[in-house]
Amino acid sequence: MSEIGSVTPQHQIGSGFGRGSTAAEVIAGIDLSGKTAIVTGGYSGLGLETVRALSSAGARVMVPARRPEHAREVLDSAGLPAGMVSVAALDLADQASVKEFAADFLASGFAGADVARAGRGLDILINNAAIMASPERRVGPGWESQFATNHLGHFALTNLLWPALSAGGGARVVSLSSTGHKLSAIRFEDINFDAGYDKWRAYGQAKTANSLFAVQLDALGRDLGVRAFAVHPGGIMTELQRHLPREEMIAAGWMDAQGNVDARFKSAAQGAATSVWAATSPKLEGMGGVYCEDCDIAEPTVPGSPEARIRGVDAHAVDRADAARLWTLSAEMTGINAFG
């Protein structure tokens, strides 16, 4: 097993779980009593199943949501453990909203908690929320919206929450990437697609950014005991596809003309499993800075292999020099850097 402060190899460790494992299965026997977690977008799809697993293991979970009233309705009807899940407003595309949420969390320790818990640390942060292949949209000072929401919003959130994450040691941060990272490396020369927008390349860049974020956060935080992981949940049909025309999904082979989803897709409970595993598995103690899939550390992509597009992690998504460069750029863009 790796020691605190060491670099973890990008290779499978034999977790005992796999593609078909569910979030409930990977967290079975793990006690999170007294732990605090934040799951962005934790009221639909993968996020909801992640919240279900963490709260069932005893963690108190905060769900930041762009539509908090809707999130409360969903979570109240989801059969979750009573009193274990709270909701607060957060729009990841709005840096002012991110700052407000983080300030409120740090001031209260945990929304809904009693005064005695004020200032308590944050044990698990799962940066789950995302948009995918959306129409061109600019937010903030002209940022491309997928990069701004999926990466910069979570970059700012994590840095602003650093005092809570580093308070007790042992915290884990999980950043949801995907095989979408294979569509584009970071376009440092045109990160906002000012020279012409491509919705899939923009999504790919954002997912590469999510992976590189975990690589650099782990490098910066591991000596304090905070470890970070990037996760590919697998193909799952959720609200993430809301911007995609049905015809496009049929053409991609994701479903047939009758709307039947391809058998290769996972259920939401299976899709949430890798996030939950990365956030809680004892086998990952002292590890971090790696890209995970199917409830294990992923192998590097074998270029030209039959599964190169759908399995493994491409070199550009775990490149340490690019991870450091992206961190510096993100800090410049947001004006936020817990390590600056």
C-alpha positions as CSV (number, residue, x, y, z in Angstrom):
1,M,0.0,0.0,0.0
2,S,1.2,3.5,-0.8
3,E,2.2,5.8,2.0
4,I,0.9,9.3,2.6
5,G,2.7,11.7,0.3
6,S,3.5,9.2,-2.3
7,V,2.5,9.1,-6.0
8,T,0.0,6.3,-6.8
9,P,0.6,4.2,-10.0
10,Q,-2.1,4.4,-12.6
11,H,-2.8,0.6,-12.5
12,Q,-5.5,-1.7,-11.1
13,I,-5.2,-2.8,-7.5
14,G,-7.7,-5.7,-7.5
15,S,-10.6,-4.0,-5.6
16,G,-12.8,-7.0,-5.6
17,F,-15.6,-5.0,-7.3
18,G,-16.3,-4.4,-11.0
19,R,-18.4,-3.0,-13.7
20,G,-21.7,-4.4,-12.4
21,S,-21.1,-3.5,-8.7
22,T,-23.6,-1.1,-7.1
23,A,-23.0,1.8,-4.7
24,A,-24.7,-0.2,-2.0
25,E,-22.4,-3.1,-2.5
26,V,-19.1,-1.1,-2.4
27,I,-20.1,0.7,0.8
28,A,-21.4,-2.4,2.6
29,G,-19.8,-2.7,6.0
30,I,-18.3,0.8,5.9
31,D,-19.3,3.1,8.8
32,L,-19.4,6.8,8.0
33,S,-21.0,7.9,11.3
34,G,-19.8,11.3,12.2
35,K,-18.6,12.1,8.7
36,T,-19.7,15.0,6.6
37,A,-20.0,14.9,2.8
38,I,-20.9,17.3,0.0
39,V,-22.2,15.9,-3.3
40,T,-22.9,18.5,-6.0
41,G,-25.9,17.6,-8.1
42,G,-26.8,15.0,-5.6
43,Y,-30.5,15.0,-6.3
44,S,-30.7,13.2,-9.7
45,G,-29.1,10.3,-11.5
46,L,-25.7,9.3,-10.2
47,G,-25.7,12.0,-7.6
48,L,-28.9,10.8,-5.9
49,E,-27.6,7.2,-5.7
50,T,-24.3,8.6,-4.3
51,V,-26.2,10.5,-1.6
52,R,-28.3,7.4,-0.9
53,A,-25.2,5.3,-0.3
54,L,-23.3,7.8,1.8
55,S,-26.2,8.7,4.0
56,S,-27.2,5.0,4.5
57,A,-23.6,4.4,5.9
58,G,-24.1,7.2,8.4
59,A,-22.7,10.3,6.8
60,R,-24.4,13.6,7.0
61,V,-24.7,14.8,3.4
62,M,-25.1,18.3,2.0
63,V,-26.5,18.6,-1.5
64,P,-25.8,22.0,-3.2
65,A,-28.3,22.5,-6.0
66,R,-29.0,25.1,-8.6
67,R,-32.7,24.5,-8.0
68,P,-32.8,23.9,-4.2
69,E,-36.6,23.7,-4.0
70,H,-36.7,21.0,-6.6
71,A,-33.8,19.2,-5.0
72,R,-35.6,19.1,-1.6
73,E,-38.7,17.7,-3.2
74,V,-36.7,14.9,-4.9
75,L,-34.7,14.1,-1.8
76,D,-37.7,14.2,0.5
77,S,-39.4,11.6,-1.6
78,A,-36.3,9.4,-2.1
79,G,-36.6,7.4,1.1
80,L,-33.3,8.6,2.5
81,P,-32.4,8.3,6.2
82,A,-34.3,10.9,8.1
83,G,-32.3,14.0,9.1
84,M,-29.2,13.0,7.2
85,V,-29.4,15.1,4.0
86,S,-29.6,18.8,3.7
87,V,-29.9,21.1,0.6
88,A,-28.4,24.5,-0.1
89,A,-28.3,26.8,-3.2
90,L,-25.4,26.7,-5.5
91,D,-25.0,27.5,-9.2
92,L,-21.6,26.2,-10.4
93,A,-21.7,28.5,-13.4
94,D,-21.8,31.5,-11.2
95,Q,-18.6,32.2,-9.2
96,A,-20.5,34.5,-6.8
97,S,-22.9,31.7,-6.0
98,V,-19.9,29.3,-5.4
99,K,-18.3,31.8,-3.0
100,E,-21.6,32.4,-1.1
101,F,-22.2,28.7,-0.6
102,A,-18.6,28.0,0.5
103,A,-18.7,30.9,3.0
104,D,-22.0,29.8,4.5
105,F,-20.7,26.2,4.8
106,L,-17.5,27.3,6.5
107,A,-19.4,29.6,8.8
108,S,-21.9,27.0,10.0
109,G,-19.8,23.9,9.8
110,F,-22.7,22.1,8.3
111,A,-26.1,23.5,7.3
112,G,-28.7,22.3,9.8
113,A,-26.2,21.2,12.3
114,D,-26.2,22.5,15.9
115,V,-23.8,25.1,17.2
116,A,-21.5,22.5,18.7
117,R,-20.6,21.2,15.2
118,A,-19.6,24.7,13.9
119,G,-16.3,24.6,12.2
120,R,-16.2,20.8,11.8
121,G,-14.2,19.5,8.9
122,L,-15.4,18.1,5.6
123,D,-14.6,14.5,5.0
124,I,-15.8,13.8,1.5
125,L,-16.4,16.1,-1.4
126,I,-17.8,14.6,-4.6
127,N,-17.8,17.0,-7.5
128,N,-20.5,15.2,-9.4
129,A,-22.7,17.9,-11.1
130,A,-22.1,18.5,-14.8
131,I,-23.5,19.6,-18.2
132,M,-22.8,17.7,-21.4
133,A,-22.7,18.7,-25.1
134,S,-24.7,21.8,-24.4
135,P,-25.4,24.6,-27.0
136,E,-22.8,27.3,-27.0
137,R,-23.2,29.6,-24.0
138,R,-21.0,32.1,-22.3
139,V,-20.9,32.7,-18.5
140,G,-19.0,35.0,-16.2
141,P,-16.4,37.0,-18.2
142,G,-17.1,35.1,-21.4
143,W,-16.1,31.6,-20.3
144,E,-17.3,28.6,-22.3
145,S,-20.1,27.1,-20.1
146,Q,-19.1,23.5,-20.0
147,F,-15.5,24.3,-18.9
148,A,-16.9,27.0,-16.5
149,T,-19.5,24.7,-14.9
150,N,-17.9,21.3,-14.9
151,H,-14.3,22.5,-14.1
152,L,-14.0,26.1,-12.9
153,G,-17.1,25.9,-10.6
154,H,-15.7,22.8,-8.9
155,F,-12.2,24.2,-8.9
156,A,-13.4,27.3,-7.0
157,L,-15.6,25.3,-4.7
158,T,-12.9,22.9,-3.7
159,N,-10.3,25.6,-3.1
160,L,-12.8,27.7,-1.0
161,L,-13.7,24.6,1.1
162,W,-10.0,23.8,1.6
163,P,-10.0,24.9,5.3
164,A,-12.7,22.3,6.0
165,L,-11.2,19.6,3.9
166,S,-7.7,20.0,5.5
167,A,-9.0,20.4,9.0
168,G,-8.9,16.8,10.2
169,G,-6.7,15.0,7.6
170,G,-8.0,12.0,5.7
171,A,-10.5,13.8,3.5
172,R,-11.1,12.6,0.0
173,V,-12.2,14.6,-3.1
174,V,-13.8,12.8,-6.0
175,S,-13.9,14.6,-9.4
176,L,-16.3,13.0,-12.0
177,S,-14.6,12.7,-15.4
178,S,-15.6,10.3,-18.1
179,T,-14.4,8.7,-21.3
180,G,-15.4,12.0,-22.8
181,H,-11.9,13.1,-21.8
182,K,-10.7,11.1,-24.9
183,L,-12.4,13.7,-27.2
184,S,-10.0,16.5,-26.3
185,A,-7.0,17.5,-24.4
186,I,-6.9,20.9,-22.7
187,R,-6.9,23.6,-25.5
188,F,-4.6,26.0,-23.7
189,E,-4.4,28.1,-26.9
190,D,-8.2,28.5,-27.1
191,I,-9.7,27.3,-23.9
192,N,-13.0,29.1,-24.4
193,F,-13.5,28.0,-28.0
194,D,-13.4,31.6,-29.2
195,A,-12.2,30.4,-32.6
196,G,-15.3,28.2,-33.1
197,Y,-17.5,26.0,-30.8
198,D,-17.8,22.3,-30.9
199,K,-20.1,20.9,-28.2
200,W,-18.3,17.5,-28.0
201,R,-14.8,18.8,-28.0
202,A,-15.9,21.3,-25.3
203,Y,-17.3,18.5,-23.2
204,G,-14.1,16.5,-23.8
205,Q,-11.9,19.3,-22.6
206,A,-14.1,19.8,-19.5
207,K,-13.8,16.1,-18.6
208,T,-10.0,16.2,-19.2
209,A,-9.9,19.2,-16.9
210,N,-11.9,17.2,-14.2
211,S,-9.2,14.5,-14.3
212,L,-6.3,16.8,-14.3
213,F,-7.8,18.7,-11.4
214,A,-7.7,15.5,-9.3
215,V,-4.1,14.9,-10.3
216,Q,-2.9,18.3,-9.2
217,L,-5.1,18.6,-6.1
218,D,-3.7,15.3,-4.9
219,A,-0.2,16.5,-5.5
220,L,-0.9,19.7,-3.5
221,G,-2.9,18.1,-0.7
222,R,-1.5,14.7,-0.1
223,D,1.1,15.7,2.5
224,L,-1.8,17.0,4.5
225,G,-3.6,13.7,4.1
226,V,-6.2,15.0,1.6
227,R,-6.4,12.7,-1.4
228,A,-8.2,13.2,-4.7
229,F,-9.5,10.9,-7.4
230,A,-10.9,11.2,-10.9
231,V,-13.8,8.9,-11.7
232,H,-15.4,7.6,-14.9
233,P,-18.8,6.3,-13.8
234,G,-19.6,4.5,-17.1
235,G,-22.4,5.1,-19.6
236,I,-25.7,5.8,-17.8
237,M,-28.8,7.4,-19.2
238,T,-29.6,10.3,-16.9
239,E,-30.5,14.0,-17.1
240,L,-27.0,14.6,-18.3
241,Q,-28.3,13.8,-21.8
242,R,-30.9,16.5,-21.7
243,H,-29.3,18.6,-24.4
244,L,-29.0,15.7,-26.9
245,P,-31.7,15.1,-29.5
246,R,-33.1,11.6,-29.5
247,E,-31.9,11.1,-33.1
248,E,-28.4,11.8,-32.1
249,M,-28.5,9.2,-29.3
250,I,-29.9,6.6,-31.7
251,A,-27.2,7.4,-34.3
252,A,-24.6,7.0,-31.5
253,G,-26.0,3.5,-30.7
254,W,-27.0,4.6,-27.2
255,M,-30.6,3.5,-27.8
256,D,-32.7,2.0,-30.6
257,A,-35.5,3.6,-32.5
258,Q,-38.0,2.4,-29.8
259,G,-36.0,4.1,-27.1
260,N,-34.6,0.9,-25.6
261,V,-31.2,1.8,-24.0
262,D,-28.2,-0.2,-25.1
263,A,-27.3,-3.1,-22.8
264,R,-23.8,-1.6,-22.3
265,F,-25.2,1.2,-20.2
266,K,-25.1,0.9,-16.4
267,S,-27.9,1.6,-14.0
268,A,-27.6,4.7,-11.8
269,A,-26.8,2.6,-8.8
270,Q,-23.9,0.9,-10.8
271,G,-22.8,4.3,-12.2
272,A,-22.5,5.7,-8.7
273,A,-20.5,2.8,-7.4
274,T,-17.0,4.1,-8.6
275,S,-17.6,7.5,-7.0
276,V,-18.6,5.9,-3.7
277,W,-15.7,3.4,-3.9
278,A,-13.2,6.2,-4.5
279,A,-14.6,8.2,-1.6
280,T,-14.7,5.5,1.0
281,S,-12.7,2.3,0.1
282,P,-10.1,1.3,2.7
283,K,-8.1,-0.2,-0.1
284,L,-7.3,3.4,-1.3
285,E,-5.9,4.5,2.0
286,G,-2.7,6.5,1.2
287,M,-3.5,6.6,-2.5
288,G,-4.7,9.3,-4.8
289,G,-4.2,11.3,-8.0
290,V,-5.4,8.6,-10.3
291,Y,-8.3,8.0,-12.7
292,C,-10.7,5.2,-11.7
293,E,-13.3,3.2,-13.6
294,D,-15.5,0.2,-12.8
295,C,-14.6,0.4,-9.1
296,D,-10.8,0.1,-9.5
297,I,-7.9,2.3,-10.6
298,A,-8.0,2.3,-14.4
299,E,-5.2,1.1,-16.7
300,P,-3.7,3.5,-19.2
301,T,-5.3,3.5,-22.6
302,V,-3.7,1.2,-25.1
303,P,-3.6,3.4,-28.3
304,G,-5.1,1.6,-31.3
305,S,-6.7,-1.2,-29.2
306,P,-10.4,-2.2,-29.9
307,E,-11.4,-0.6,-26.5
308,A,-9.2,2.5,-26.7
309,R,-12.3,4.8,-27.0
310,I,-14.3,3.3,-24.2
311,R,-11.8,2.0,-21.6
312,G,-8.7,3.3,-19.8
313,V,-7.3,6.7,-19.3
314,D,-5.5,8.7,-22.0
315,A,-2.1,10.1,-21.2
316,H,-3.2,13.7,-21.6
317,A,-5.8,13.3,-18.8
318,V,-3.2,12.3,-16.2
319,D,-0.3,14.4,-17.4
320,R,1.3,16.0,-14.3
321,A,2.8,19.0,-16.2
322,D,-0.6,19.8,-17.8
323,A,-2.3,19.3,-14.4
324,A,0.0,21.9,-12.9
325,R,-0.4,24.2,-15.9
326,L,-4.2,23.9,-15.8
327,W,-4.3,24.6,-12.0
328,T,-2.3,27.8,-12.5
329,L,-4.6,28.9,-15.4
330,S,-7.7,28.1,-13.4
331,A,-6.4,30.1,-10.4
332,E,-5.8,33.1,-12.7
333,M,-9.2,32.8,-14.3
334,T,-11.1,32.5,-11.0
335,G,-8.8,34.5,-8.7
336,I,-9.0,31.7,-6.2
337,N,-6.2,29.4,-5.1
338,A,-6.0,27.8,-1.6
339,F,-2.3,27.1,-2.3
340,G,-1.3,30.4,-3.8
